[in-house]
Amino acid sequence: MKDHLKSAEVRSVVVQGQCTSVVVATTLGDNDAAAAQRLCDAAAEVAYSGDVNSVSVLAESGMELAIGVSGAKCLT
């Protein structure tokens, strides 16, 4: 998935839980909601296969900037 995102803003992509959640850690600031939305949407293009049912994009501070669930658009 990290290859699919192709962004210097992405620090890591981690699958958590029992492979049900993808967390994208970034270098984004706490106010970078538009960029987080873009990354979440891009991750959602490939994330929802197998058991993965959610995507979360975190700012560098650890604050959640965007979240998406299978079958719905990402929210900021």
ROSE-4610 file (N, C-alpha, C; in Angstrom, 1 decimal, always signed):
// ROSE-4610
residu = [M/M/M/K/K/K/D/D/D/H/H/H/L/L/L/K/K/K/S/S/S/A/A/A/E/E/E/V/V/V/R/R/R/S/S/S/V/V/V/V/V/V/V/V/V/Q/Q/Q/G/G/G/Q/Q/Q/C/C/C/T/T/T/S/S/S/V/V/V/V/V/V/V/V/V/A/A/A/T/T/T/T/T/T/L/L/L/G/G/G/D/D/D/N/N/N/D/D/D/A/A/A/A/A/A/A/A/A/A/A/A/Q/Q/Q/R/R/R/L/L/L/C/C/C/D/D/D/A/A/A/A/A/A/A/A/A/E/E/E/V/V/V/A/A/A/Y/Y/Y/S/S/S/G/G/G/D/D/D/V/V/V/N/N/N/S/S/S/V/V/V/S/S/S/V/V/V/L/L/L/A/A/A/E/E/E/S/S/S/G/G/G/M/M/M/E/E/E/L/L/L/A/A/A/I/I/I/G/G/G/V/V/V/S/S/S/G/G/G/A/A/A/K/K/K/C/C/C/L/L/L/T/T/T]
num = [1/1/1/2/2/2/3/3/3/4/4/4/5/5/5/6/6/6/7/7/7/8/8/8/9/9/9/10/10/10/11/11/11/12/12/12/13/13/13/14/14/14/15/15/15/16/16/16/17/17/17/18/18/18/19/19/19/20/20/20/21/21/21/22/22/22/23/23/23/24/24/24/25/25/25/26/26/26/27/27/27/28/28/28/29/29/29/30/30/30/31/31/31/32/32/32/33/33/33/34/34/34/35/35/35/36/36/36/37/37/37/38/38/38/39/39/39/40/40/40/41/41/41/42/42/42/43/43/43/44/44/44/45/45/45/46/46/46/47/47/47/48/48/48/49/49/49/50/50/50/51/51/51/52/52/52/53/53/53/54/54/54/55/55/55/56/56/56/57/57/57/58/58/58/59/59/59/60/60/60/61/61/61/62/62/62/63/63/63/64/64/64/65/65/65/66/66/66/67/67/67/68/68/68/69/69/69/70/70/70/71/71/71/72/72/72/73/73/73/74/74/74/75/75/75/76/76/76]
x = [+0.8/+0.0/+0.9/+2.0/+2.9/+3.3/+3.6/+3.9/+2.8/+1.6/+0.4/+0.2/+0.5/+0.4/+1.4/+2.6/+3.6/+3.7/+3.9/+4.0/+5.1/+5.9/+7.0/+6.4/+5.1/+4.5/+4.2/+4.2/+3.9/+5.2/+5.1/+6.3/+6.1/+4.9/+4.8/+3.3/+3.1/+1.8/+1.8/+0.9/+0.9/-0.5/-0.6/-1.9/-2.0/-3.1/-3.3/-4.5/-4.7/-5.7/-5.5/-6.5/-6.4/-6.5/-5.6/-5.5/-6.8/-7.4/-8.7/-8.6/-7.4/-7.3/-5.9/-5.9/-4.6/-4.4/-3.2/-2.9/-1.8/-2.0/-1.0/-0.4/+0.8/+1.5/+2.2/+2.0/+2.5/+3.4/+3.9/+4.6/+3.7/+2.4/+1.5/+1.3/+1.0/+0.6/-0.8/-1.2/-2.5/-3.6/-3.2/-4.2/-4.3/-3.6/-3.5/-4.6/-5.8/-7.0/-7.1/-6.9/-7.1/-6.1/-4.8/-3.8/-4.1/-4.6/-5.0/-6.1/-7.1/-8.2/-7.7/-6.8/-6.2/-5.5/-4.7/-4.0/-5.0/-6.0/-7.0/-7.8/-8.2/-8.8/-8.0/-6.7/-5.7/-5.5/-5.4/-5.3/-6.5/-7.7/-8.9/-9.0/-8.4/-8.4/-7.9/-7.0/-6.4/-6.6/-7.0/-7.0/-8.1/-9.3/-10.4/-10.4/-9.4/-9.3/-9.1/-9.5/-9.3/-10.1/-9.5/-10.2/-10.2/-9.4/-9.3/-10.6/-11.0/-12.3/-12.2/-11.0/-10.8/-9.4/-9.4/-8.1/-8.1/-7.0/-6.8/-5.5/-5.6/-4.4/-4.1/-2.8/-2.4/-1.4/-1.5/-0.6/+0.7/+1.8/+3.1/+2.9/+2.0/+1.8/+1.0/+0.5/-0.3/-1.8/-2.2/-3.6/-4.2/-5.4/-6.1/-6.7/-6.3/-6.7/-7.8/-7.9/-8.9/-9.1/-10.3/-10.7/-11.6/-11.5/-12.4/-12.8/-14.0/-14.4/-14.9/-14.8/-15.2/-16.7/-16.9/-18.2/-18.6/-17.7/-18.0/-16.8/-17.0/-15.9/-15.1/-13.9/-13.1/-13.6/-13.5/-13.9/-12.8/-12.8/-11.8/-12.4]
y = [-1.2/+0.0/+1.3/+1.2/+2.4/+2.8/+1.8/+2.1/+2.7/+2.4/+3.0/+4.4/+4.8/+6.1/+7.1/+6.6/+7.4/+8.8/+9.0/+10.4/+10.5/+11.5/+11.8/+12.0/+12.4/+12.7/+11.4/+10.2/+9.0/+8.4/+8.3/+7.7/+6.2/+5.7/+4.3/+3.9/+2.6/+2.1/+0.8/+0.7/-0.5/-1.1/-2.4/-3.1/-3.5/-3.1/-3.4/-4.4/-4.7/-5.6/-7.0/-7.6/-8.9/-8.6/-7.7/-7.3/-6.6/-5.9/-5.2/-3.7/-3.1/-1.7/-1.3/-0.3/+0.2/+1.6/+1.8/+3.1/+3.7/+4.9/+5.6/+6.7/+6.6/+7.6/+8.6/+9.9/+10.9/+11.9/+12.8/+14.0/+15.2/+15.0/+16.1/+16.8/+18.1/+18.9/+18.6/+19.1/+18.9/+19.6/+20.5/+21.3/+20.9/+19.8/+19.4/+18.4/+18.8/+17.9/+17.5/+18.5/+18.2/+17.2/+17.3/+16.3/+14.9/+14.9/+13.7/+13.0/+13.8/+13.3/+12.6/+13.3/+12.7/+11.4/+11.3/+10.1/+9.0/+9.3/+8.3/+7.8/+8.7/+8.2/+7.3/+7.7/+6.9/+5.5/+5.5/+4.2/+3.3/+4.0/+3.2/+2.5/+3.0/+2.4/+1.0/+0.7/-0.7/-1.4/-0.7/-1.2/-2.3/-2.1/-2.9/-4.2/-5.0/-6.4/-7.3/-8.5/-9.4/-8.9/-8.8/-8.4/-7.0/-6.2/-4.7/-4.0/-3.3/-2.6/-1.1/-0.6/+0.8/+1.3/+2.6/+3.3/+4.5/+4.8/+5.9/+6.7/+8.0/+8.8/+9.7/+9.5/+10.3/+11.4/+12.5/+13.6/+13.2/+13.9/+13.6/+13.6/+14.4/+14.4/+13.2/+12.4/+11.2/+11.5/+12.8/+13.1/+12.5/+11.9/+11.3/+12.5/+12.5/+13.6/+13.1/+11.8/+11.3/+9.8/+9.4/+8.0/+7.6/+6.3/+5.8/+4.4/+4.0/+2.6/+2.0/+0.8/+0.1/+0.5/+0.9/+1.2/+2.7/+3.5/+4.9/+5.7/+7.0/+7.9/+8.3/+8.6/+9.1/+10.4/+10.5/+11.7/+12.4/+13.7/+14.4/+15.1]
z = [+0.0/+0.0/+0.0/+0.7/+0.7/-0.7/-1.5/-2.9/-3.6/-3.3/-4.0/-3.6/-2.3/-1.9/-2.5/-2.7/-3.4/-3.0/-1.7/-1.1/-0.1/-0.2/+0.8/+2.1/+2.2/+3.5/+4.3/+3.7/+4.4/+5.1/+6.4/+7.1/+7.3/+7.5/+7.6/+7.4/+7.0/+6.8/+7.6/+8.6/+9.5/+9.5/+9.4/+9.5/+11.0/+11.6/+13.0/+13.3/+14.5/+14.9/+14.3/+13.9/+13.2/+11.7/+11.2/+9.8/+9.4/+10.3/+10.0/+9.8/+10.2/+10.2/+9.7/+8.8/+8.3/+8.8/+9.4/+9.9/+9.1/+8.6/+7.8/+8.6/+9.0/+9.8/+8.8/+9.1/+8.1/+8.8/+8.0/+8.5/+8.4/+8.2/+8.1/+9.4/+9.4/+10.5/+11.0/+12.1/+12.7/+11.9/+11.0/+10.3/+8.8/+8.4/+7.0/+6.6/+6.9/+6.6/+5.2/+4.3/+2.8/+2.4/+2.8/+2.4/+3.0/+4.2/+4.9/+4.1/+3.7/+2.9/+1.6/+1.0/-0.3/+0.0/+1.1/+1.4/+1.8/+2.5/+2.9/+1.7/+0.8/-0.4/-1.2/-1.3/-2.1/-1.5/-0.1/+0.6/+0.4/+0.4/+0.3/-1.0/-2.0/-3.4/-3.4/-2.4/-2.4/-1.0/+0.0/+1.3/+1.6/+1.0/+1.4/+0.6/+0.9/+0.4/+1.6/+1.5/+2.7/+3.8/+5.0/+6.2/+6.6/+5.8/+6.2/+6.0/+7.0/+6.9/+7.3/+7.6/+8.0/+7.7/+7.4/+7.1/+8.0/+8.7/+9.5/+9.1/+8.9/+8.6/+9.8/+10.3/+11.4/+11.1/+11.8/+11.7/+12.3/+12.1/+12.8/+14.3/+14.8/+16.3/+16.8/+15.9/+16.3/+16.2/+16.0/+15.9/+14.6/+14.8/+13.6/+12.8/+11.5/+10.6/+9.7/+9.3/+8.4/+8.8/+8.5/+8.7/+7.6/+7.2/+6.2/+6.6/+6.2/+6.4/+5.1/+5.0/+3.8/+3.4/+2.2/+1.7/+1.9/+2.5/+2.7/+2.3/+2.1/+1.8/+3.1/+2.9/+4.0/+4.6/+5.9/+6.6/+7.3/+7.4/+8.1/+9.3]
